Amino acid sequence: MAMSQKDEKSLLDHDEWTLVESTHHPRLHDLDRAALEAARKRLRDLRNKERDLSQHKARVVRGKADMRGGSFPGTAERPRRRKQVFAHALRRVNSEVDRRKARGSRDRIVESQRRALAMKRAAPSKRPANTATAGKGPAAIENRKKATRTPGAKVGSVSQQGKKAQARRDS
């Protein structure tokens, strides 16, 4: 669940609040890459510390672990809320890192496309000007079938044989 900055500030000490405050919207965009990476590492460490502490306190309440630091009693609720604050801040930083990475790759793609277009426009034209020229027509396709030739003496001989056979049957 989202938490107001006032609630976040009440859970954190000054140094932690300064770090978390720098991850909120207007100030987050002002951080450079090195500062983002440093904030990311510090927030991970703080979140993991609070996670471990809340898990340990929950184990103490269940009776599965011994209490450590006797002068530091309490429930696991406060460390869980602090962990939540650091987790939300870490999520904001990670989103910003991803956003910048996507923007950088998008800028590189656009730049390479612009270079390709400039090279294409600068290259000499590969096609001649569109002028009237005589065409050779379609390319001839060679017939692969073997040419068969019937001798002239054979043409009509089949029908003549049929006539003769019919005459024999009739007589």
N, C-alpha and C positions, 0 to 999 in steps of 0.2 A: 504494500500500500504506500502511496506517496506520502511524503512527510514535508511539512513546511520548513522553510529555512530557520524559522524561529525555534522549532522543535529540534532541528539538527544542531543548532548552536547551543541549546541547553544541554545536549548530551556530550558535547566535545569540549576539550580544552582549547586554548587560544591557537596553538600551533596546528592542531588537527583541523580546527575550524577554518583557518587561513587556507589550508590545502583544499578542503572540501568546497569552500566558497569560490576558489579559483576554477572549479569544475562546473559552475553554473553558467547559464547561457551567455550573457554578454562577455564575461571575462574568459570563457573557454576558448573563444575564437581568437583571442589575442595571444595565446600561448604559442610559442614556436615548437618545433618538433622535439627538440631535446627536453624542453620543459614538460611536454606531454608525456614523453617516455619516463621521465623522472617521477612525475605525478602518478603514472600508471604503476610503477614499481612500488612506490611508497604506499599507495592505496591498497595494493595487493597484500603487502606485508601487514598493514593495519587490519584489514578485513580478516586475514588468516589468524592473526593474534586474537581478535575478538571472537572468532568462530571457535578457536581452541578453548578459550576461556569459558564461553557459554556452554560448550559441550562438557567441560570439566565440572562446572557448577551443576549442571543437570545430573551428572553422575553422582556428585556428592549428595544431592537431594534424594536420589534413588537409593543411596547407601552403597554404591558400587565403587566409590573412590574415597580416599581420605581427603579431608579439607586441607588446602594448602594456603599458607599465609593467613594465619588465624585472625589477624587484625583486618582482614578484608572479607567480611561476611557479606551475604546478599544472595539474591536469586539470580537465575540465568537470564532474567528478562532484560536488564539494562545492557549487558554485553550483546544480546541478540539485537536490540534496537540499534546499538552502535555499529554492529556488523552490517545491519541493513543500510545505515547511512553510508558506510564505506562502499558497500556493494553497489548502491545507486550511483555514487560518485564515479566508481570504476566503470560502470556501464556507460555513463555519459562520456568519459574519456575514451573508452574503446569505440564508441559510436563516432566520435570526432576523428579518431585515427582512421577508422574505416572510411569515413566520408572524405577525408583528405586523400587517402590512397585512391579511392574511386575517381575523385576529381583529377588527380595527377595522371592516372591511366587514360582517362577520357581526353585530357589535354594532349597527351602524347599521341593518341590515335588521331585526333583532329589535325595536329601538326604534321604527322606523316601523310595524311590524306592531302593536305595542302601542298606538301612537297611533291607528291606524286602528280597532282594536277598541274603544278608549275612545270614539272619535267615533261609531261605530256603535251602541254601547250608550246613548250620551247622546242620540242622535237620536230624535225622536218616532216612534212606530210608524206605519208606512204602511198597515198592514192593520187593519181593524176587529176588534173582539173576536169570537170564534167563537160567535155566537148563532144561534138558529133564525130564519131569515127566509124569506119566500116567494120561490121562484125563478120566473123568467120562462120557464124551459124553454129548449130549444135555439133558436137563431135560425133563422127560416124562410129556406129557400133558394128563390129565385124560379126557376120553370121557364122556360128560355129557348126551348124548342121552340114553334113556331107551332101554335096550336090548329086542328085540321082538323075540319070538321063535315060529316057525310054527311046529305043530306036524307032524310027518312023514305020518300019515294016511290022512292028509289033502293035502299033496303035490301030485299033479296030479289028485286030485278029481275034480277039476274045469274042466280040459280038458276032463275027463271021462264023466262028465255031458253033455258037449257040444256034444260029440260023440253020446250019447244016444238020445239026442234031435234031432239030424240030422237024425238018423236012424228011429225015429218015423215019421218024416216028409216024408222021402223017401218011407216008406211002406204004 
